[in-house]
Amino acid sequence: MYKIVLIFFLSYSLSAMTLEEWRVYKKTDAYKQEQAEIEARKAKSRLFFESRKEFEKQKITKDAFEYKYKIKQPFIASKRYEFFINGIKASIPYETNYPIHKTNPHIKRLIIAIHSSNHDAKMYFNNTSALTKSLQKTDETLIVAPQFLITSLIQEPTEADFLFWKVPPFRGTSKALYKGKKVSLSAYEILDEMINEIVSSNNFPNFRSVVIFGHSAGGQMVNRFAAYSRFDKNTLDVRYIVMAPSSYVYFNKERVQKGTLNHFEVPQMDEKYYNYWGNGLKKLYQVHRRNRVSPDIMRKQYKNSKITYLVGSRDNDPSNSSLGKSKSSMMQGSHRVERAQVYYNYLQHYFGRGIVNRQHLYVVPNVGHSSKGLMNSEVGQNVLFLN
């Protein structure tokens, strides 16, 4: 607000006097007094907004203040999932509606909610909880929202009591940190461990299904995790819901021909520009090598997985600020709706028409780039609560 006052003052002053008169006026006591008043208003505004921000942070994240560190946005999840993987003992933050280590025979389904690049697990948990409650399925649904944070969001990284990553974790990087030390561990391995522990614990003897969904960057993670995941799927109905990611993983060198939605060819360029892991299956990450997950394993697993793709009909802005615009991303289409349509056509082209029996694409009417809008749509509710 004080910026507006300052701009108005300058505009008014310059329009009311000549440049020479303005230079003279700047040397007077009246001008100095006005500047002092402006600075005082600035200081008052800063104090108000800082106080308000601190108040809101304490109000919303009072549980998180049990931990001895300060955080930037987003607010930290209130619980800790402790694990021991590859000799590494650590934890990540998460939210849940029921304790995962206590017996609950009423639970029939597990929903894993993966946050987007806002890293706000609490928001995804709250939205999923609200939808579950509105459908009267709270008693039978276990919701778990893990939080995979990055260094830039942690104010005091050496004091944080959880593991986080040096770069965005959505594609499976192993460049992690824990209590100031480098750790080689992927969010994919933690997610595998978490799901395996919940499912095999016998705490929820009446489990029927596992649903893993993510939106935007979370949708990117779910798309890649469906290809990679190693958790035991033998006894459960496992479904993935990929919501409006900026890009998808492809399973060979082909990409869509420019100007079409369903014709594919091998681009005349080096694979490093479009087919390395994340966009393709070349140059896989440490997590793949560590767990012996080959391209062929991922192709077979993805082909046989139950996957639903959701994108809003209004998520078609090529200039959207969160849309990936790298060369490899633009080769998949000009906006999210087009990229989803192209990818679904590609899956049928590469794996064969039979894949439509297990995987489905829905363009949701009148929804933009909104996880809540997709979840609360009729088709969103149906695929989340199929069983």
C-alpha positions as CSV (number, residue, x, y, z in Angstrom):
1,M,0.0,0.0,0.0
2,Y,2.8,2.4,0.8
3,K,4.2,1.9,-2.7
4,I,0.9,3.1,-4.1
5,V,1.0,6.2,-1.9
6,L,4.6,6.9,-3.0
7,I,3.8,6.6,-6.7
8,F,0.7,8.8,-6.3
9,F,2.7,11.4,-4.5
10,L,5.5,11.5,-7.1
11,S,3.0,11.6,-10.0
12,Y,1.1,14.4,-8.4
13,S,4.2,16.5,-7.5
14,L,5.7,16.1,-11.0
15,S,2.5,17.1,-12.7
16,A,2.1,20.2,-10.5
17,M,5.5,21.7,-10.8
18,T,8.3,22.0,-13.4
19,L,11.4,19.8,-13.1
20,E,13.5,22.8,-11.9
21,E,10.9,23.6,-9.2
22,W,10.9,19.9,-8.2
23,R,14.7,20.0,-7.8
24,V,14.5,23.0,-5.6
25,Y,11.6,21.6,-3.6
26,K,13.6,18.4,-2.8
27,K,16.1,20.5,-0.8
28,T,13.4,22.0,1.5
29,D,12.4,20.8,5.0
30,A,8.9,20.2,3.8
31,Y,10.1,17.6,1.4
32,K,12.3,15.9,4.1
33,Q,9.3,15.8,6.4
34,E,7.1,14.2,3.7
35,Q,9.8,11.6,3.1
36,A,10.1,10.8,6.8
37,E,6.3,10.2,6.9
38,I,6.5,7.9,3.9
39,E,9.3,5.9,5.5
40,A,7.3,5.7,8.8
41,R,4.3,4.3,6.8
42,K,6.6,1.8,5.1
43,A,8.0,0.6,8.5
44,K,4.5,0.3,9.9
45,S,3.3,-1.7,7.0
46,R,6.3,-4.0,7.1
47,L,5.7,-4.6,10.9
48,F,2.0,-5.3,10.3
49,F,2.6,-7.8,7.5
50,E,5.5,-9.6,9.3
51,S,3.4,-9.9,12.5
52,R,0.4,-11.2,10.5
53,K,2.5,-13.7,8.7
54,E,4.0,-15.0,12.0
55,F,0.6,-15.2,13.6
56,E,-0.8,-17.2,10.6
57,K,2.1,-19.5,10.7
58,Q,1.7,-20.3,14.4
59,K,-2.0,-20.6,14.1
60,I,-1.9,-23.1,11.1
61,T,1.2,-25.1,12.1
62,K,1.1,-25.2,15.9
63,D,1.8,-29.0,15.7
64,A,4.9,-28.4,13.7
65,F,6.4,-26.1,16.3
66,E,7.1,-29.1,18.4
67,Y,10.2,-29.5,16.2
68,K,13.3,-27.4,16.7
69,Y,13.7,-25.5,13.5
70,K,12.1,-22.7,11.6
71,I,10.6,-23.2,8.1
72,K,9.7,-21.2,5.1
73,Q,6.6,-21.8,3.0
74,P,5.0,-24.4,2.8
75,F,4.0,-25.4,6.3
76,I,5.5,-28.6,7.5
77,A,3.5,-31.7,8.0
78,S,2.8,-32.5,11.6
79,K,3.9,-36.2,11.7
80,R,7.1,-38.1,11.0
81,Y,7.4,-41.4,9.1
82,E,10.6,-43.1,10.3
83,F,12.3,-45.6,8.0
84,F,15.5,-47.6,7.7
85,I,16.4,-48.1,4.0
86,N,19.8,-49.1,2.5
87,G,21.4,-48.6,5.9
88,I,19.9,-45.1,6.2
89,K,17.8,-44.3,9.2
90,A,15.8,-41.1,8.8
91,S,12.3,-39.7,8.5
92,I,10.0,-37.5,6.3
93,P,7.0,-35.4,7.3
94,Y,3.5,-36.6,6.5
95,E,-0.1,-36.2,7.3
96,T,-2.7,-38.9,8.0
97,N,-6.3,-39.2,9.2
98,Y,-5.6,-42.4,11.2
99,P,-2.4,-43.7,12.9
100,I,-0.6,-46.0,10.5
101,H,0.8,-48.1,13.3
102,K,-2.5,-49.0,15.1
103,T,-5.0,-51.6,14.1
104,N,-8.2,-50.4,12.3
105,P,-10.4,-53.1,10.8
106,H,-12.8,-50.5,9.3
107,I,-10.2,-49.3,6.7
108,K,-10.9,-50.6,3.2
109,R,-8.7,-48.4,1.0
110,L,-5.5,-46.4,1.2
111,I,-5.2,-43.1,-0.6
112,I,-1.7,-41.7,-1.1
113,A,-1.8,-38.0,-2.0
114,I,1.3,-36.6,-3.6
115,H,1.7,-32.9,-3.5
116,S,2.7,-30.6,-6.4
117,S,5.7,-28.3,-6.6
118,N,4.2,-26.1,-3.9
119,H,5.3,-29.0,-1.5
120,D,2.1,-28.4,0.5
121,A,1.2,-31.9,1.8
122,K,-1.2,-30.4,4.3
123,M,-3.3,-28.8,1.5
124,Y,-3.5,-32.1,-0.4
125,F,-4.4,-33.9,2.8
126,N,-7.1,-31.4,3.7
127,N,-8.6,-31.5,0.2
128,T,-8.7,-35.3,0.2
129,S,-10.1,-35.4,3.7
130,A,-12.9,-32.9,2.9
131,L,-13.9,-34.9,-0.2
132,T,-13.8,-38.2,1.8
133,K,-16.0,-36.7,4.4
134,S,-18.5,-35.3,1.9
135,L,-18.9,-38.8,0.4
136,Q,-19.3,-40.3,3.9
137,K,-16.2,-42.6,3.4
138,T,-14.0,-41.3,6.2
139,D,-14.4,-44.4,8.4
140,E,-13.2,-46.7,5.6
141,T,-10.4,-44.6,4.1
142,L,-6.9,-44.2,5.2
143,I,-5.3,-41.0,3.8
144,V,-1.6,-40.5,3.8
145,A,0.1,-37.4,2.4
146,P,3.9,-37.6,2.4
147,Q,5.9,-34.4,2.1
148,F,9.1,-34.4,0.0
149,L,10.8,-31.1,0.6
150,I,13.8,-29.4,-1.0
151,T,16.7,-27.5,0.5
152,S,15.5,-24.0,-0.6
153,L,12.3,-24.4,1.5
154,I,14.2,-25.2,4.8
155,Q,15.5,-22.2,6.8
156,E,17.9,-24.1,9.0
157,P,18.7,-27.3,7.0
158,T,21.2,-28.7,9.6
159,E,18.5,-28.5,12.3
160,A,15.7,-30.2,10.4
161,D,14.7,-33.5,11.8
162,F,13.7,-35.0,8.4
163,L,15.2,-35.9,5.1
164,F,14.9,-33.5,2.1
165,W,16.5,-33.1,-1.4
166,K,18.9,-30.7,-3.1
167,V,16.7,-30.7,-6.2
168,P,13.0,-31.4,-6.8
169,P,12.4,-35.1,-5.9
170,F,9.5,-35.8,-8.3
171,R,11.6,-37.8,-10.9
172,G,13.4,-39.8,-8.3
173,T,16.7,-38.1,-7.6
174,S,18.9,-39.6,-4.8
175,K,20.5,-36.3,-4.0
176,A,19.2,-36.0,-0.4
177,L,20.3,-34.4,2.9
178,Y,19.7,-35.4,6.4
179,K,20.9,-33.4,9.4
180,G,23.5,-31.7,7.3
181,K,24.9,-34.9,5.7
182,K,24.6,-36.1,2.1
183,V,22.4,-39.1,1.8
184,S,21.8,-41.2,-1.4
185,L,18.1,-42.0,-1.2
186,S,15.1,-41.4,-3.5
187,A,11.6,-40.4,-2.6
188,Y,10.6,-43.4,-4.7
189,E,12.3,-45.8,-2.3
190,I,10.7,-44.1,0.7
191,L,7.2,-44.2,-0.9
192,D,7.7,-47.9,-1.7
193,E,8.8,-48.6,1.9
194,M,5.9,-46.6,3.3
195,I,3.2,-48.4,1.2
196,N,4.8,-51.8,1.9
197,E,4.8,-51.2,5.7
198,I,1.2,-50.0,5.8
199,V,-0.1,-52.9,3.6
200,S,1.9,-55.7,5.2
201,S,1.5,-54.6,8.8
202,N,-1.8,-56.4,9.3
203,N,-3.1,-53.2,11.1
204,F,-5.7,-52.9,8.3
205,P,-6.9,-56.5,7.7
206,N,-9.7,-55.4,5.4
207,F,-7.7,-53.4,2.8
208,R,-9.1,-53.7,-0.7
209,S,-7.3,-51.1,-2.7
210,V,-4.4,-48.7,-2.9
211,V,-4.9,-45.4,-4.8
212,I,-1.9,-43.2,-5.5
213,F,-2.7,-39.8,-7.0
214,G,-0.8,-36.6,-7.7
215,H,-1.4,-33.3,-9.5
216,S,0.9,-31.2,-11.6
217,A,4.5,-32.0,-10.4
218,G,2.8,-34.7,-8.2
219,G,1.2,-36.0,-11.4
220,Q,4.7,-36.2,-12.9
221,M,5.9,-38.2,-9.9
222,V,2.9,-40.6,-10.0
223,N,3.4,-41.2,-13.8
224,R,7.1,-42.1,-13.3
225,F,6.5,-44.0,-10.0
226,A,3.9,-46.2,-11.7
227,A,6.7,-47.3,-14.0
228,Y,9.3,-47.7,-11.2
229,S,7.4,-48.8,-8.1
230,R,8.7,-51.9,-6.3
231,F,6.1,-52.3,-3.5
232,D,4.2,-55.6,-3.3
233,K,1.1,-55.4,-5.4
234,N,0.1,-59.1,-5.4
235,T,-2.8,-59.0,-3.0
236,L,-4.4,-55.6,-3.7
237,D,-6.1,-53.6,-6.4
238,V,-3.6,-50.8,-7.1
239,R,-4.5,-47.8,-9.1
240,Y,-2.7,-44.6,-10.1
241,I,-4.3,-41.3,-10.9
242,V,-2.1,-38.9,-12.9
243,M,-3.5,-35.4,-12.8
244,A,-2.4,-32.7,-15.2
245,P,1.4,-33.2,-15.2
246,S,3.6,-30.9,-17.3
247,S,5.2,-33.9,-19.0
248,Y,5.2,-37.7,-19.1
249,V,7.7,-40.5,-19.4
250,Y,7.9,-42.1,-22.9
251,F,9.0,-45.7,-23.5
252,N,10.9,-45.4,-26.7
253,K,12.5,-42.8,-29.0
254,E,9.3,-41.8,-30.8
255,R,7.5,-38.5,-30.2
256,V,4.5,-37.0,-31.8
257,Q,4.8,-35.4,-35.2
258,K,4.4,-31.7,-35.1
259,G,0.9,-30.6,-36.0
260,T,-0.7,-33.9,-35.1
261,L,-2.0,-35.7,-32.0
262,N,-1.6,-39.3,-33.1
263,H,1.3,-39.8,-35.5
264,F,4.7,-40.7,-34.0
265,E,8.2,-40.7,-35.3
266,V,11.8,-40.7,-34.1
267,P,13.0,-37.0,-33.9
268,Q,16.2,-36.1,-35.9
269,M,18.2,-35.0,-32.8
270,D,20.4,-36.4,-30.1
271,E,18.5,-38.3,-27.4
272,K,20.0,-36.2,-24.7
273,Y,17.6,-33.4,-25.7
274,Y,14.4,-35.4,-25.2
275,N,14.8,-39.0,-24.1
276,Y,16.9,-39.1,-20.9
277,W,15.1,-40.3,-17.7
278,G,12.1,-38.2,-16.8
279,N,11.1,-37.9,-20.5
280,G,12.4,-41.2,-21.6
281,L,14.2,-44.3,-20.4
282,K,17.8,-43.4,-21.3
283,K,20.4,-42.4,-18.6
284,L,18.4,-43.8,-15.7
285,Y,19.0,-42.5,-12.1
286,Q,20.9,-44.1,-9.2
287,V,17.6,-45.4,-7.8
288,H,17.1,-47.5,-10.9
289,R,20.6,-49.0,-10.8
290,R,20.4,-49.5,-7.0
291,N,17.2,-51.5,-7.2
292,R,17.9,-53.1,-10.6
293,V,14.9,-51.5,-12.3
294,S,15.6,-51.7,-16.0
295,P,13.8,-50.1,-19.0
296,D,12.2,-53.4,-19.8
297,I,10.9,-53.8,-16.3
298,M,9.4,-50.4,-16.4
299,R,7.8,-50.9,-19.8
300,K,6.2,-54.2,-18.7
301,Q,5.0,-52.8,-15.4
302,Y,3.5,-49.6,-16.8
303,K,1.7,-51.5,-19.6
304,N,0.0,-53.7,-17.0
305,S,-0.9,-51.0,-14.5
306,K,-4.3,-49.5,-13.9
307,I,-3.9,-45.8,-14.5
308,T,-6.3,-42.9,-14.9
309,Y,-5.3,-39.6,-16.5
310,L,-7.2,-36.5,-15.6
311,V,-6.8,-33.0,-17.0
312,G,-9.1,-30.0,-17.0
313,S,-10.5,-28.8,-20.3
314,R,-9.4,-25.2,-19.4
315,D,-5.8,-26.3,-18.6
316,N,-4.9,-25.4,-22.2
317,D,-2.8,-22.3,-21.8
318,P,0.6,-22.6,-23.6
319,S,1.9,-19.7,-21.5
320,N,0.9,-21.0,-18.1
321,S,3.7,-20.1,-15.7
322,S,3.9,-23.6,-14.2
323,L,3.9,-25.4,-17.6
324,G,7.2,-27.0,-18.6
325,K,8.6,-25.3,-21.6
326,S,11.9,-27.1,-22.2
327,K,12.6,-28.6,-25.6
328,S,11.7,-32.1,-24.3
329,S,8.4,-30.9,-22.8
330,M,7.4,-28.9,-25.9
331,M,7.9,-32.0,-28.0
332,Q,5.0,-33.6,-26.0
333,G,2.5,-30.9,-26.9
334,S,1.9,-27.2,-26.5
335,H,-0.2,-27.3,-23.3
336,R,-1.4,-29.8,-20.7
337,V,-4.6,-30.9,-22.5
338,E,-2.8,-31.6,-25.7
339,R,0.0,-33.4,-23.9
340,A,-2.4,-35.7,-22.2
341,Q,-4.2,-36.5,-25.4
342,V,-1.0,-37.1,-27.2
343,Y,0.3,-39.3,-24.4
344,Y,-2.8,-41.4,-24.3
345,N,-2.6,-41.9,-28.1
346,Y,1.1,-42.7,-27.8
347,L,0.4,-45.4,-25.2
348,Q,-2.1,-47.1,-27.6
349,H,0.5,-46.7,-30.5
350,Y,3.3,-48.2,-28.4
351,F,1.6,-50.8,-26.2
352,G,-1.4,-51.6,-28.4
353,R,-5.1,-50.9,-28.2
354,G,-5.5,-53.3,-25.4
355,I,-4.2,-50.8,-22.9
356,V,-7.5,-48.9,-23.0
357,N,-8.9,-51.7,-20.9
358,R,-6.6,-50.7,-18.0
359,Q,-5.9,-47.0,-18.6
360,H,-8.3,-44.2,-19.3
361,L,-8.1,-40.5,-20.1
362,Y,-10.7,-38.0,-19.0
363,V,-10.8,-34.3,-20.0
364,V,-12.8,-32.8,-17.2
365,P,-15.2,-30.0,-18.4
366,N,-14.8,-26.4,-17.0
367,V,-11.8,-27.2,-14.8
368,G,-8.4,-25.4,-15.1
369,H,-5.1,-26.3,-13.5
370,S,-6.7,-27.3,-10.2
371,S,-6.2,-30.4,-8.2
372,K,-9.3,-29.7,-6.1
373,G,-11.4,-29.1,-9.2
374,L,-10.3,-32.5,-10.7
375,M,-10.7,-34.4,-7.4
376,N,-14.2,-33.0,-6.8
377,S,-15.5,-33.6,-10.3
378,E,-17.8,-36.5,-10.9
379,V,-15.1,-38.6,-12.7
380,G,-12.5,-37.6,-10.0
381,Q,-14.7,-38.9,-7.2
382,N,-15.4,-42.1,-9.1
383,V,-11.8,-43.0,-9.8
384,L,-10.7,-42.1,-6.3
385,F,-13.4,-44.2,-4.6
386,L,-13.9,-47.0,-7.1
387,N,-14.0,-49.6,-4.4
